[in-house]
Amino acid sequence: MNQETSQSSALLSKDRLFISDLDGTLLNDQGEIPAPTLQRLNHLIERGMNFTIATARSQESAIPLLRGLNLKLPVILFNGVFLTDLNTGEDLGGSEFISPGIVADMLKIVAPISLDPFIYTVSSQHFLYYRRANNPGAQAYLDSLNGDGRLRQVEQFTFEENERISGFLLIDSVDVLEPIYIALKAKYFDKLAMYFAKDLYSDGYYWLQTYNKNATKGQAVQKLANQLNTPLSQVTVFGDYLNDLDMFRVAGHSVAVSNALPEVKTLADEIIGTNNEGAVIDYLESQA
């Protein structure tokens, strides 16, 4: 590539917005961004590439993983519930929450089978409430949160008047969760965004995640693009999981890693290598 072509390419990349999922996409199977990848990402950002993250993780969970990554743009957290400036911790507004009435009904639905959820809330700070881990999959998730300041073990789920409920998570086998998913989808199709898929880290278990219908990665990508005055046609997104499909539908270009779920690869405009191969950073460098 000659110098003139290289300069033109760099200018073009600065007009574009690149957004990557974390788990299974940018992170390797050990849940890490390898140090060489971190350095390469920082080099691209320093050169002016508009790059950020869209993840199902919370701010508390994402920050340790992103330590050392010099992001300049807001990040999309908790599947699009929050658009956050990680440097200040400020929520940039437009967050969407689940109504307390729907949460109360969901608790009634799971009560007969003694299935305890994880419930995420926010007021002056973020909390994650749970009663107990009912199975090894739920216990593995709980263990992964060791030391997380949000955790609150309770006997009953009660919330303060100013607490807003950002998410509701169930972890169990597919046989246990599928009837609940079908029931919730039928009753709250216009109120809830739901993701029902295999647990990425515990074999044999599934996650059923629920959020406000308007809290999706796709909605958040649109908000961020608007804030940055970037046309959606100039947005490229990377993902591997069901919760990435919403941003695949709105972005101008969607890229799936080859370890992605079949549904994700079907919708993608392009398929690259795996998360363990560092396929996202390789792709980004090819665009710089």
C-alpha positions in Angstrom: 0.0 0.0 0.0 1.5 3.3 -1.0 1.5 6.4 1.3 -1.3 8.1 -0.5 -3.6 5.1 -0.4 -2.7 4.5 3.3 -3.6 8.1 4.2 -6.9 7.9 2.3 -7.8 4.6 4.1 -7.0 6.2 7.5 -9.2 9.2 6.7 -12.0 6.9 5.6 -11.8 4.8 8.8 -12.1 8.0 10.9 -15.5 8.6 9.4 -16.7 5.1 10.4 -17.8 3.7 13.7 -16.7 0.2 14.8 -18.6 -1.5 17.7 -17.6 -4.9 19.1 -19.3 -7.3 21.5 -17.1 -8.6 24.2 -17.7 -12.2 25.3 -17.1 -14.7 22.5 -16.1 -11.9 20.1 -13.4 -9.6 21.3 -12.6 -11.7 24.4 -10.9 -15.1 24.1 -12.4 -18.2 25.7 -10.5 -17.3 28.9 -12.6 -14.1 29.1 -9.6 -11.8 28.4 -8.3 -9.3 25.8 -4.7 -10.6 25.3 -2.1 -7.9 26.0 -0.9 -7.8 22.3 -4.5 -7.3 21.2 -4.9 -4.5 23.7 -1.8 -2.7 22.4 -3.0 -3.0 18.8 -6.4 -1.7 19.7 -4.9 1.3 21.5 -2.7 2.0 18.5 -5.8 2.1 16.2 -7.7 4.4 18.6 -4.7 6.7 18.9 -4.6 7.0 15.1 -8.2 8.1 15.2 -10.3 5.0 14.7 -13.8 5.3 16.3 -14.0 2.1 18.3 -16.1 1.0 21.2 -17.8 -1.9 23.0 -21.4 -3.2 23.1 -21.8 -5.8 25.8 -24.3 -7.6 28.0 -22.0 -7.0 30.9 -22.6 -4.3 33.5 -20.2 -1.4 34.1 -18.8 -3.2 37.2 -18.2 -6.4 35.2 -16.9 -4.7 32.1 -14.4 -2.3 33.7 -11.8 -4.9 34.8 -11.9 -6.5 31.4 -11.3 -3.2 29.6 -8.5 -2.0 31.9 -5.7 -0.6 29.8 -8.0 -0.1 26.7 -8.0 3.6 26.0 -11.6 4.0 24.8 -12.6 7.5 23.9 -16.2 6.8 23.0 -19.2 5.8 25.3 -19.8 2.1 25.7 -23.0 0.2 25.4 -23.7 -1.8 28.5 -26.1 -4.4 29.8 -27.5 -5.2 26.3 -28.3 -1.6 25.6 -29.9 -0.6 28.9 -27.1 1.9 29.4 -25.0 4.1 27.2 -22.1 5.1 29.5 -19.0 7.2 29.7 -16.6 4.7 31.3 -14.1 7.4 32.3 -16.7 9.2 34.5 -19.2 6.4 35.1 -21.9 8.8 33.8 -25.0 7.3 32.3 -25.6 9.4 29.1 -29.4 9.0 29.3 -32.2 7.3 27.5 -32.0 4.1 29.7 -35.0 1.8 29.6 -36.2 -0.4 32.5 -38.6 -3.3 33.3 -41.8 -2.2 35.1 -42.1 -3.6 38.7 -45.5 -5.1 37.9 -43.9 -7.3 35.2 -41.1 -8.4 37.5 -43.7 -9.3 40.2 -45.5 -11.4 37.6 -42.3 -13.1 36.5 -41.5 -14.0 40.1 -45.0 -15.6 40.3 -44.3 -17.6 37.1 -41.1 -19.2 38.4 -42.2 -19.6 42.1 -43.9 -23.1 41.5 -40.7 -24.6 40.4 -38.5 -22.9 43.0 -36.4 -21.2 40.4 -34.6 -18.2 41.8 -33.6 -15.3 39.4 -30.8 -12.8 39.5 -32.4 -9.3 39.4 -30.4 -6.2 38.5 -31.5 -2.7 39.7 -30.1 0.8 39.7 -30.8 3.8 42.0 -27.9 5.8 43.3 -25.8 2.7 42.6 -26.2 -0.7 40.9 -27.4 -3.8 42.8 -27.7 -7.4 41.9 -30.1 -9.3 44.1 -30.4 -13.1 44.4 -31.7 -15.6 47.0 -29.8 -18.7 46.2 -28.1 -20.6 43.3 -30.4 -23.4 42.3 -28.0 -25.4 40.1 -24.3 -25.6 39.1 -24.9 -23.2 36.2 -26.3 -20.5 38.5 -23.6 -21.2 41.1 -20.9 -20.8 38.4 -22.3 -17.4 37.5 -22.4 -16.5 41.2 -18.8 -17.6 41.6 -17.8 -15.4 38.7 -19.2 -12.4 40.6 -17.0 -13.0 43.7 -16.1 -9.6 45.1 -18.6 -7.8 42.9 -19.9 -4.9 45.1 -23.4 -5.1 43.5 -24.2 -8.5 45.0 -27.0 -8.6 47.6 -28.3 -11.9 48.9 -31.9 -11.6 50.2 -34.7 -13.7 51.5 -37.4 -11.9 49.5 -37.2 -9.6 46.5 -38.3 -6.1 47.7 -37.2 -2.9 46.1 -37.0 0.7 47.1 -39.3 3.2 45.4 -36.5 4.8 43.5 -35.0 1.5 42.3 -35.4 0.8 38.6 -35.1 -2.8 37.4 -32.7 -3.1 34.5 -32.7 -6.9 34.0 -34.0 -10.3 35.1 -31.9 -13.5 34.6 -32.7 -17.2 34.9 -30.1 -19.9 34.6 -31.2 -23.6 34.3 -31.5 -26.4 31.8 -33.3 -25.9 28.5 -36.2 -28.2 29.6 -36.8 -26.0 32.6 -36.5 -22.6 30.9 -38.1 -23.2 27.6 -41.7 -23.2 28.9 -41.0 -20.0 30.9 -39.6 -18.4 27.8 -42.7 -19.4 25.7 -45.0 -18.1 28.4 -43.2 -14.8 28.8 -42.9 -14.3 25.1 -46.6 -14.8 24.6 -47.6 -12.5 27.4 -45.1 -9.7 27.1 -44.0 -9.8 23.4 -44.5 -6.0 23.3 -42.9 -5.2 26.7 -39.8 -7.4 27.0 -36.7 -8.1 25.0 -35.6 -11.7 25.7 -32.6 -13.8 24.9 -32.7 -17.5 25.4 -29.5 -19.4 24.5 -26.7 -21.6 25.8 -24.6 -20.5 28.7 -21.2 -19.5 27.2 -19.3 -20.8 30.1 -21.2 -23.7 31.7 -22.0 -26.7 29.5 -25.6 -28.0 29.7 -27.1 -24.8 31.0 -29.0 -22.0 29.4 -29.6 -18.3 30.1 -33.0 -16.6 29.8 -32.3 -12.9 30.0 -35.1 -10.3 30.0 -34.9 -6.5 29.6 -37.2 -3.7 28.6 -38.4 -4.1 25.0 -36.6 -0.9 24.1 -33.3 -1.8 25.8 -31.4 -3.6 23.0 -28.0 -3.3 21.5 -29.6 -2.2 18.3 -31.4 0.7 20.0 -28.2 1.7 21.7 -26.2 1.6 18.5 -28.7 4.0 16.9 -28.5 6.4 20.0 -24.7 6.4 19.9 -24.5 6.9 16.1 -26.9 9.8 16.4 -24.8 11.4 19.2 -21.7 11.0 17.0 -23.4 12.2 13.9 -22.4 9.0 12.2 -24.8 7.5 9.6 -25.8 4.0 10.4 -24.5 3.0 6.9 -21.0 3.9 8.3 -21.3 1.6 11.4 -19.7 -1.8 11.5 -20.6 -4.2 14.3 -19.1 -7.5 15.5 -20.8 -10.2 17.4 -21.4 -13.9 18.1 -24.6 -14.2 20.2 -28.4 -13.7 20.0 -28.3 -10.4 21.7 -26.1 -9.1 18.9 -28.8 -9.7 16.3 -30.5 -6.4 17.0 -27.4 -4.4 16.2 -26.7 -6.5 13.1 -30.1 -5.4 11.9 -29.5 -1.7 12.2 -25.8 -1.3 11.3 -24.6 -0.8 7.8 -22.2 -3.7 8.0 -22.3 -6.7 10.4 -19.5 -9.1 11.1 -19.8 -12.5 12.9 -16.9 -14.4 14.3 -16.8 -18.0 13.0 -17.6 -19.3 16.5 -20.9 -17.4 16.5 -24.3 -19.0 16.8 -25.7 -20.2 13.5 -28.5 -17.5 13.7 -25.9 -14.8 14.0 -23.8 -16.1 11.1 -26.9 -16.3 8.9 -27.7 -12.6 9.4 -24.1 -11.4 9.2 -22.8 -9.6 6.1 -19.4 -11.1 6.7 -17.9 -14.0 8.7 -14.3 -13.8 10.0 -12.1 -16.0 12.2 -12.7 -17.0 15.8 -12.5 -15.0 18.9 -9.4 -17.0 20.0 -7.6 -16.1 16.8 -8.0 -12.4 17.4 -10.2 -12.1 14.3 -11.7 -8.7 15.3 -8.4 -6.9 15.7 -7.1 -8.4 12.5 -10.2 -7.1 10.7 -9.9 -3.6 12.3 -6.3 -3.3 11.2 -7.4 -4.2 7.7 -9.7 -1.3 7.7 -7.3 1.3 9.1 
